[in-house]
Amino acid sequence: MTDTEVTSIDFFDPGTALDALIGDWRDLGEYLSTTPGFRAARLHRALEPDTRFTVTDYTLWDSAETAAGALDHPRREAWLDRLGDGIHRGTAVYRTVHDIGPATEREFDGPGVTFMNVFEIAPDAADAFAVGWDTRARFMSTAPGFRHARLHRALDATATFQLVNIAHWDTVAQWRDALDRPTMVAARAQARTVATANPAVYELIAEILGPAA
């Protein structure tokens, strides 16, 4: 990860149109992977049906400028117009503000699962919240099955979702066990007093890698 790298994140709720969304996403992603600054794109599906965003994607770019150019591309805008607001729930570009790796270096066994928590929070409260997130994430990193966690902050202060946590775990059970530890139960309750959380566990369903990934 470089100092200029950013992540664009899309939020979807495709309902019964999931297969069509995946196909169109692949076609668009293959095209965008040829544009300057593209590094990798990953599409995820929620494991639980009652998730606010049943599908999300995140794409890594070399810089905010290359991300903006791709996100404003007419081909992408035409695709989003076809989807409509009922399926596409928003996009924002983020910079990583906290990056926590595994407690010990080890080989990962299997694809694992992705935990994402999308936070609605006032921009002026995001800095203090991020400090608390770092403390919670470092505690979580000591649990079995933890792989990696990053907290992303929106570049645009008007974005609905100012902070997004993306973490990777070996299994759903290990993530739940870590979350249910008393220290985390108390910490999460405190966090909910300043931010609205939209947590979910996802599986990877499509991936496109660029030449620099």
Phi, psi and chi 1 to 4 in degrees:
 res  aa     phi    psi   chi1   chi2   chi3   chi4
   1 MET       -  133.1 -175.5  179.3   68.8      -
   2 THR  -102.1  169.4   66.9      -      -      -
   3 ASP   -67.5  -25.2  -70.0  -19.7      -      -
   4 THR   -95.2  -11.1   61.5      -      -      -
   5 GLU   -62.3  139.9 -176.7 -179.6  -73.0      -
   6 VAL  -131.2  165.8  -62.0      -      -      -
   7 THR  -126.2  125.3  -57.3      -      -      -
   8 SER   -96.0  137.0   62.5      -      -      -
   9 ILE  -126.9  130.7  -56.5  177.4      -      -
  10 ASP  -110.4  146.3  -73.6  -69.4      -      -
  11 PHE  -120.4  128.4  -50.8   96.6      -      -
  12 PHE  -131.2  155.6  -58.5   99.3      -      -
  13 ASP  -140.8   82.2 -173.1   11.5      -      -
  14 PRO   -80.0  -11.1   30.3  -35.8      -      -
  15 GLY    60.8 -126.8      -      -      -      -
  16 THR   -82.9    0.2   59.4      -      -      -
  17 ALA   -96.0   24.8      -      -      -      -
  18 LEU   -61.4  -47.4  176.2   60.8      -      -
  19 ASP   -60.2  -40.8  -71.0  -17.6      -      -
  20 ALA   -66.1  -39.7      -      -      -      -
  21 LEU   -61.7  -45.1  173.5   66.7      -      -
  22 ILE   -60.7  -45.6  -65.6  172.9      -      -
  23 GLY   -61.4  -46.6      -      -      -      -
  24 ASP   -66.2  -37.8  -73.7  -12.3      -      -
  25 TRP   -63.3  -41.7 -177.9   89.5      -      -
  26 ARG   -62.2  -45.9  -75.8 -174.0 -177.0  -83.4
  27 ASP   -60.7  -47.1  -70.0  -17.3      -      -
  28 LEU   -65.9  -42.6  179.5   65.4      -      -
  29 GLY   -62.7  -39.5      -      -      -      -
  30 GLU   -62.7  -38.0  -68.2  -70.1   -7.5      -
  31 TYR   -68.6  -49.0  177.2   79.2      -      -
  32 LEU   -65.5  -23.4  -68.6 -179.5      -      -
  33 SER   -66.6  -14.9   69.7      -      -      -
  34 THR   -91.5   -4.0   65.5      -      -      -
  35 THR   -85.0  155.7   61.7      -      -      -
  36 PRO   -59.8  138.8  -23.7   34.6      -      -
  37 GLY    88.8   -9.1      -      -      -      -
  38 PHE   -69.6  136.1  177.6   91.4      -      -
  39 ARG  -119.7  -47.8  -58.0 -164.9   64.2 -175.8
  40 ALA  -168.4  151.6      -      -      -      -
  41 ALA  -136.1  139.4      -      -      -      -
  42 ARG  -137.0  131.8  -63.8  176.8  174.8   90.5
  43 LEU  -108.9  132.7 -173.6   68.1      -      -
  44 HIS  -125.5  146.7  -65.2   78.3      -      -
  45 ARG  -117.2  134.7  174.9  175.2   54.6 -162.4
  46 ALA   -66.7  143.5      -      -      -      -
  47 LEU   -81.1  -20.8  -63.6 -180.0      -      -
  48 GLU  -110.9  133.7  -62.5  -66.4  -24.1      -
  49 PRO   -70.9  -21.4   25.1  -34.4      -      -
  50 ASP   -90.0   26.8   59.2  -14.2      -      -
  51 THR   -82.7  141.3  -59.2      -      -      -
  52 ARG   -61.8  -43.8 -178.3  175.9  179.6 -176.1
  53 PHE  -114.9  102.2  -51.9  113.7      -      -
  54 THR   -75.3  -20.3   53.9      -      -      -
  55 VAL  -136.7  136.5  175.6      -      -      -
  56 THR  -136.7  155.9   64.3      -      -      -
  57 ASP  -134.2  154.1   77.9   -0.5      -      -
  58 TYR  -138.2  138.5   58.5   88.2      -      -
  59 THR  -124.5  133.6  -54.9      -      -      -
  60 LEU   -95.2  134.0  -54.8  179.7      -      -
  61 TRP  -127.9  154.4  -57.5   93.1      -      -
  62 ASP   -66.6  -29.5  -77.9  -11.7      -      -
  63 SER  -159.1  166.3   68.1      -      -      -
  64 ALA   -64.2  -32.7      -      -      -      -
  65 GLU   -68.0  -44.2  -69.6   73.9   22.6      -
  66 THR   -68.6  -35.3   55.7      -      -      -
  67 ALA   -63.3  -45.1      -      -      -      -
  68 ALA   -61.7  -40.6      -      -      -      -
  69 GLY   -62.8  -41.2      -      -      -      -
  70 ALA   -72.2  -41.0      -      -      -      -
  71 LEU   -67.6  -26.4  -64.9  179.6      -      -
  72 ASP   -92.3    5.9  -70.2  -20.7      -      -
  73 HIS   -64.8  136.1 -166.0  -77.3      -      -
  74 PRO   -55.6  -33.8  -26.3   34.4      -      -
  75 ARG   -66.7  -39.3 -174.1  162.9  174.1  171.9
  76 ARG   -70.5  -42.7  174.9 -176.3  152.4   87.0
  77 GLU   -61.8  -37.1  -68.8 -175.1  -19.2      -
  78 ALA   -66.1  -38.5      -      -      -      -
  79 TRP   -63.7  -45.2  175.3   58.9      -      -
  80 LEU   -65.4  -35.7  -65.6  179.7      -      -
  81 ASP   -62.1  -38.6  -74.6  -17.6      -      -
  82 ARG   -67.4  -36.6  -69.8 -162.6  -54.8  -87.0
  83 LEU   -67.7  -44.8  -71.1  178.9      -      -
  84 GLY    82.9  164.0      -      -      -      -
  85 ASP   -66.4  -22.8  -66.9  -20.5      -      -
  86 GLY   -67.7  -26.4      -      -      -      -
  87 ILE  -102.5  -47.7  -68.6  178.2      -      -
  88 HIS   -90.5  115.8 -177.7 -112.6      -      -
  89 ARG   -99.2    1.5  -61.7  -58.5 -179.0   86.0
  90 GLY   143.2  161.3      -      -      -      -
  91 THR  -140.4  144.6  -58.1      -      -      -
  92 ALA  -150.6  159.4      -      -      -      -
  93 VAL  -109.6  136.1  177.9      -      -      -
  94 TYR  -128.5  152.8  -62.3   81.1      -      -
  95 ARG  -114.4  140.9 -166.3  174.9  -55.4  -77.2
  96 THR   -71.6  126.4  -59.9      -      -      -
  97 VAL  -110.6  -20.0  -68.9      -      -      -
  98 HIS  -142.6  137.1  -70.8  -79.7      -      -
  99 ASP  -137.2  114.2 -172.1   -7.9      -      -
 100 ILE  -123.7  120.4  -62.3  174.4      -      -
 101 GLY   -90.6 -175.9      -      -      -      -
 102 PRO   -66.4  155.7   25.1  -34.0      -      -
 103 ALA   -62.3  -33.0      -      -      -      -
 104 THR  -139.9  151.5   57.1      -      -      -
 105 GLU   -72.8  131.2  -68.3  -64.6  -29.6      -
 106 ARG  -159.7  163.2   59.8 -173.0  174.5   85.6
 107 GLU   -82.3  132.5  -68.2  -65.4  -34.8      -
 108 PHE   -81.3  137.1  -65.1  142.5      -      -
 109 ASP  -102.7  104.2 -177.8   18.4      -      -
 110 GLY    86.7  175.2      -      -      -      -
 111 PRO   -71.7  -24.6   26.9  -35.3      -      -
 112 GLY    70.7 -167.7      -      -      -      -
 113 VAL  -131.5  159.5  -65.4      -      -      -
 114 THR  -114.2  126.2  -60.9      -      -      -
 115 PHE  -102.8  128.9  167.5   70.6      -      -
 116 MET  -125.9  136.1  -65.6 -176.8   67.2      -
 117 ASN  -127.8  116.8 -156.6  -10.9      -      -
 118 VAL  -102.6  118.5 -177.9      -      -      -
 119 PHE  -104.8  132.9  -63.7  103.7      -      -
 120 GLU  -100.1  117.2  -63.5  173.3   72.8      -
 121 ILE  -153.2  147.9 -175.1  171.1      -      -
 122 ALA   -64.1  136.8      -      -      -      -
 123 PRO   -54.6  -35.7  -27.2   35.7      -      -
 124 ASP   -75.9   -7.2   58.5    2.0      -      -
 125 ALA  -102.8   -4.2      -      -      -      -
 126 ALA   -68.5  -37.1      -      -      -      -
 127 ASP   -62.7  -48.4  -74.8  -18.6      -      -
 128 ALA   -65.4  -38.8      -      -      -      -
 129 PHE   -62.6  -40.5 -174.7   89.1      -      -
 130 ALA   -63.1  -35.7      -      -      -      -
 131 VAL   -63.6  -44.5  171.9      -      -      -
 132 GLY   -64.9  -37.3      -      -      -      -
 133 TRP   -60.4  -42.9  178.7   92.3      -      -
 134 ASP   -58.9  -42.0 -175.1   76.0      -      -
 135 THR   -63.4  -45.3  -59.6      -      -      -
 136 ARG   -64.8  -41.4  -64.5 -170.4  -64.3  -85.2
 137 ALA   -67.7  -36.8      -      -      -      -
 138 ARG   -66.7  -34.7  -68.4 -173.8 -175.6  -78.7
 139 PHE   -66.7  -43.5  178.0   75.7      -      -
 140 MET   -63.0  -31.2  -68.6  -76.6  -81.3      -
 141 SER   -66.7  -13.9   72.8      -      -      -
 142 THR   -86.2   -6.2   64.5      -      -      -
 143 ALA   -83.8  150.1      -      -      -      -
 144 PRO   -59.6  138.9  -23.1   33.7      -      -
 145 GLY    92.5   -9.9      -      -      -      -
 146 PHE   -70.6  136.9  176.2   86.7      -      -
 147 ARG  -114.1  -53.4  -65.5 -173.4  177.0 -173.3
 148 HIS  -168.1  151.5 -167.3  -97.5      -      -
 149 ALA  -148.3  140.6      -      -      -      -
 150 ARG  -135.2  141.0  -75.7 -179.2  177.7  173.2
 151 LEU  -106.6  127.3 -175.8   67.2      -      -
 152 HIS  -110.5  138.0  -58.3   77.7      -      -
 153 ARG  -117.0  135.5 -178.8  165.5 -175.8  178.0
 154 ALA   -64.6  140.2      -      -      -      -
 155 LEU   -74.3  -26.3  -60.4 -175.6      -      -
 156 ASP   -98.2  119.6 -176.7   -6.3      -      -
 157 ALA   -67.4  -13.3      -      -      -      -
 158 THR   -93.9   -1.9   65.6      -      -      -
 159 ALA   -61.5  140.6      -      -      -      -
 160 THR   -63.3  -40.5  -57.9      -      -      -
 161 PHE  -108.7   97.2  -51.1  112.9      -      -
 162 GLN   -73.2  -31.0  -77.0  -67.0  -55.3      -
 163 LEU  -132.0  140.7  -63.7  170.0      -      -
 164 VAL  -135.8  125.5  178.2      -      -      -
 165 ASN   -98.2  126.7  165.8   24.6      -      -
 166 ILE  -122.5  119.3  -58.6  177.2      -      -
 167 ALA  -131.2  154.7      -      -      -      -
 168 HIS  -124.2  136.5  -61.2   95.3      -      -
 169 TRP  -132.5  158.3  -71.0   80.0      -      -
 170 ASP   -65.6  -45.6  -75.0   -9.8      -      -
 171 THR  -144.4  160.0   66.6      -      -      -
 172 VAL   -63.5  -40.9  174.8      -      -      -
 173 ALA   -60.4  -41.4      -      -      -      -
 174 GLN   -68.7  -37.1  -71.6  171.5  -46.0      -
 175 TRP   -63.3  -44.0  165.0   73.3      -      -
 176 ARG   -64.7  -40.8  -69.5 -167.8 -171.9  -78.1
 177 ASP   -60.8  -42.5  -73.1  -14.9      -      -
 178 ALA   -66.2  -38.8      -      -      -      -
 179 LEU   -68.7  -28.4 -153.6   61.5      -      -
 180 ASP   -87.5   -0.1  -71.7  -19.5      -      -
 181 ARG   -65.4  140.7  -69.0 -170.4  -70.6  179.6
 182 PRO   -51.9  -39.6  -27.9   35.6      -      -
 183 THR   -60.2  -40.6  -62.2      -      -      -
 184 MET   -73.6  -35.1  -81.2  -54.9  -58.7      -
 185 VAL   -60.0  -45.0  171.3      -      -      -
 186 ALA   -67.8  -41.3      -      -      -      -
 187 ALA   -66.3  -39.5      -      -      -      -
 188 ARG   -67.0  -37.0  -71.8  162.7   53.1 -148.6
 189 ALA   -63.3  -40.4      -      -      -      -
 190 GLN   -67.0  -40.0 -168.0  -79.0  -31.9      -
 191 ALA   -63.5  -34.7      -      -      -      -
 192 ARG   -67.9  -11.7  -75.6 -165.6  -66.8  -91.7
 193 THR   -76.7  -16.6   64.1      -      -      -
 194 VAL  -122.3  -10.6  -66.7      -      -      -
 195 ALA  -144.7  146.6      -      -      -      -
 196 THR   -94.4  120.4  -61.4      -      -      -
 197 ALA   -98.8  144.3      -      -      -      -
 198 ASN  -126.9   79.3  -61.8  -81.1      -      -
 199 PRO   -88.4  150.0   32.0  -33.3      -      -
 200 ALA  -165.2  155.4      -      -      -      -
 201 VAL  -106.4  135.7  178.6      -      -      -
 202 TYR  -125.5  156.8  -65.5   81.9      -      -
 203 GLU  -114.1  145.9   61.4  178.1  -13.3      -
 204 LEU   -74.3  127.7 -179.8   67.8      -      -
 205 ILE  -119.1  -14.1   54.9  175.2      -      -
 206 ALA  -159.4  147.8      -      -      -      -
 207 GLU  -149.4  139.1 -178.8  176.4   44.8      -
 208 ILE  -131.3  124.7  -61.9  171.5      -      -
 209 LEU  -109.3  135.7  -59.7  178.4      -      -
 210 GLY   -89.8  177.7      -      -      -      -
 211 PRO   -65.1  -23.3   22.1  -33.5      -      -
 212 ALA   -97.4    0.7      -      -      -      -
 213 ALA   -73.5      -      -      -      -      -
